[in-house]
Amino acid sequence: MRVGVLALQGDFREHLLAIESLGVQASAVKNPVELEAVDGLIMPGGESTTISKLIEIFGMLSPLREFAATKPVLGTCAGLILLSEKVSGALADQQLIGGLPITTERNSYGGQLQSFEGQVDFVDGVSENVAFIRAPRILEHSEVGVVAKFQDEVVAVRHGNLMAASFHPELTGATHLHKLFISSFN
């Protein structure tokens, strides 16, 4: 099994290290050929409009949509935004990968100065400390499964082969979300 991490912008290096720490092969994905070589993909945090523009520049929009239609994909922070069907606060021309029947709101927890770490509770009973950095909020999630909550708010969801979270587990050393993602390959 090989997990790819979209490596156009954002904190892709940290995700590569997190996956490798779990004993799974990981590789950076920057083009359609590299995408074809992986079994699953992580779309990392970063700046969602910048990542969206780079996806178009590198000819990745259609390949990513096709990949996400059938293979495991995990999105964190900006990755959550890009996997959403609807985004409040998105630029009119921002291209989304889609696939998750949810509505998210960009920067909903505040700007850079309001970023924080907090404990999320996974529905399987595990709790971990994670980072919320200019995090998106999941506004509408009635058609997806809940994976984790922060206080009483849904912050991670799953729908078929897609999983996404508002937070950054890779920045605090938290690995449970990555473990759940890897387990979805079986």
Helices and strands as residue ranges (DSSP letters): E 2-6, H 12-21, E 25-29, H 32-36, E 40-43, H 48-57, H 61-70, E 73-76, H 78-83, E 84-88, E 100-105, G 112-114, E 116-122, E 127-132, E 137-140, E 145-150, E 153-159, E 162-165, H 176-183
